[in-house]
Amino acid sequence: LPPPCDSKIYCTGDLLKQVQLARLFPDAKHFVDMPLRKPADVVLAEFQQLMAKAQKGMVSRTELQQFVTLSFDDPGKEFEQWEPQDWNSRPRILNKISDQKLRAWASELNTKWKSLGRKIKVAVEAQPELYSLIYVPKPMMVPGGRFIEYYYWDSYWVIEGLLLCDMPATAKGMIQNFLYLVDRYGHIPNGGRVYYLRRSQPPFLALMMDAYLARTNDTAFLRENIHLLEVEYEFWQHNRSVNIAVGGTDHTLNRYNVQVGEPRPESYSQDWELAAGLSDGEELWAELKSAAESGWDFSSRWFQPPTHAGTLRDTKASAVVPVDLNAVLCKTERLLAEFHRRLGKAFQAALERRLQAVQAVLWDEAAGIWLDFNLLTKQRNPAFYPSNLVPLWAECFVDQAVVGKVLHYLQVSQAPEHEDTGLPTSLARTGQQWDMPNAWPPLQHMVIAGLAKSSSWSARETAFALAQNWTRTTFSLYHTYQAMFEKYSLDGEGRPGTGGEYQVQEGFGWTNGVALQLLDLFGDRLAAPVSASAPRAAPRLAAAALLVLAAARG
Ligand SMILES: OC[C@H]1O[C@H](O[C@H]2O[C@H](CO)[C@@H](O)[C@H](O)[C@H]2O)[C@H](O)[C@@H](O)[C@@H]1O
């Protein structure tokens, strides 16, 4: 299998291995984010000399430390100060928010764009081999914390947030960056580093374009770039599709599948240790990258068999046909068809094939919901994940009767003791960050926005109840910690998120974007808690459940 990229500094080779296994930095990502002070060939030649002198080729920790200090600069030096030109202190969304405290909070979230904005120095374009950062021409918003570069799927919620804050120029620049990456690589890397190059993330590019067009009507931008939206779509069709036969009919759907070897450079020591003693370590490393491509890194959702008792070693993400990936590609096909109609051309057949495949392979009539399909067991995974509801948001269904069934599923399957705080990522407590007790902003958004766009009153009321709960959770913790977190734990009525391979990060791009989107959806009704630490009095989902039952009874 090829390495994560060809760089013998940042992706493969002895230097990377020895520095990362010596654990020179508390966070392994630190080393692979450090720019070089000298040309790569000089650094590699100097390291060879060091190895030649060392016992059995193993350089001592002290020498490694000295070498890194002399040859590498601090992470972050690749960026220059940048404040968005289109930032303004009174975006129109504030007028839609009735609650005074929530309005003041939204105003503070708007101010956060100033601190999350970055511009890449021209030096990175001139001498890319000195950096792990992948150059893009326009300024961008980064997630925050250890994530000092751009990320693909995070940027969808950031772009929606920017558009709500009347910042279409910054939003457009971020989309231009992703189009630039498609033009250059044929796909969008997981994030803005060479070590992310050979894997992507959930494909939200067409949805970003749609969000931008909805606010600007900039058809000229669409016309100039529609070919690149198709190139990205074709990347998923050619490299990430799989055929599944159901009832004598062949269907094509998609999965995450990264056939790339070696440990992830940004988590080298963890991956190395995880594979210790395994005969098929290379296969496990490829599966970890497939899971990272899903954005859900890591989760029991990818364990084979799917079990609450599994460990990271059981990860087999490429065996799963995920509901949310296929729903997002279904949305992409619908959007490409619409975009082409807008430009006077046809593009519809792929959408119809996808609708049939999602219905045949992923819809489970007995459970009343879409479920991930496992290619090895040929079974659907019955476990609860918010991703099971994503087709509602992505409008990837034909029969409107699914709405009532999905609402019923939501009421019976998630952990009721957490309902006032947020939707859990799964019901399995594995210690992985995309599992119980964590709740992630993008998942809350896709479920809530999916229910909110329904014509069913019960679905819209359930959406409101969930939005109210999530808003209170993030608002209360914001006031307790003065921070917006990348994820939240549902334990104890809400805490900063836990688990996984790094400390919970603050900033945070998609969290701010989702908070603003919920305020945009329900700003006339959402209410802040009386005091930030007061016990909750949010409309309980149980109340919404009664509405669902009433609706089901007609
Ligand atoms: O360093 C470990 C992993 O970190 C990233 O994943 C997490 O943060 C991303 C940025 O917010 C987010 O997109 C992803 O969903 C999170 O799980 C990175 O994307 C991974 O590839 C990396 O291995």
The ligand as an SDF file (V2000), in Angstrom:
LIG
                    3D

 23 24  0  0  0  0  0  0  0  0999 V2000
   -5.7730   13.7140   14.8580 O   0  0  0  0  0  0  0  0  0  0  0  0
   -6.7750   12.7760   14.8950 C   0  0  0  0  0  0  0  0  0  0  0  0
   -7.8540   13.0350   13.8650 C   0  0  0  0  0  0  0  0  0  0  0  0
   -8.2650   14.4000   13.9670 O   0  0  0  0  0  0  0  0  0  0  0  0
   -9.2100   14.8480   13.0110 C   0  0  0  0  0  0  0  0  0  0  0  0
  -10.5170   14.3640   13.3170 O   0  0  0  0  0  0  0  0  0  0  0  0
  -11.3350   15.0890   14.1950 C   0  0  0  0  0  0  0  0  0  0  0  0
  -11.2710   16.4970   13.9790 O   0  0  0  0  0  0  0  0  0  0  0  0
  -11.6450   16.9610   12.6690 C   0  0  0  0  0  0  0  0  0  0  0  0
  -11.5630   18.4700   12.6960 C   0  0  0  0  0  0  0  0  0  0  0  0
  -12.5460   19.0220   13.5230 O   0  0  0  0  0  0  0  0  0  0  0  0
  -13.0510   16.4770   12.2920 C   0  0  0  0  0  0  0  0  0  0  0  0
  -13.2950   16.7710   10.9330 O   0  0  0  0  0  0  0  0  0  0  0  0
  -13.1850   14.9690   12.5050 C   0  0  0  0  0  0  0  0  0  0  0  0
  -14.5200   14.6230   12.2970 O   0  0  0  0  0  0  0  0  0  0  0  0
  -12.7600   14.6500   13.9470 C   0  0  0  0  0  0  0  0  0  0  0  0
  -12.9350   13.2820   14.2080 O   0  0  0  0  0  0  0  0  0  0  0  0
   -8.8340   14.4640   11.5790 C   0  0  0  0  0  0  0  0  0  0  0  0
   -9.8810   14.8020   10.6770 O   0  0  0  0  0  0  0  0  0  0  0  0
   -8.5390   12.9890   11.4780 C   0  0  0  0  0  0  0  0  0  0  0  0
   -8.2410   12.6030   10.1490 O   0  0  0  0  0  0  0  0  0  0  0  0
   -7.3820   12.7000   12.4340 C   0  0  0  0  0  0  0  0  0  0  0  0
   -6.9760   11.3690   12.2990 O   0  0  0  0  0  0  0  0  0  0  0  0
  1  2  1  0
  2  3  1  0
  3  4  1  0
  3 22  1  0
  4  5  1  0
  5  6  1  0
  5 18  1  0
  6  7  1  0
  7  8  1  0
  7 16  1  0
  8  9  1  0
  9 10  1  0
  9 12  1  0
 10 11  1  0
 12 13  1  0
 12 14  1  0
 14 15  1  0
 14 16  1  0
 16 17  1  0
 18 19  1  0
 18 20  1  0
 20 21  1  0
 20 22  1  0
 22 23  1  0
M  END
$$$$
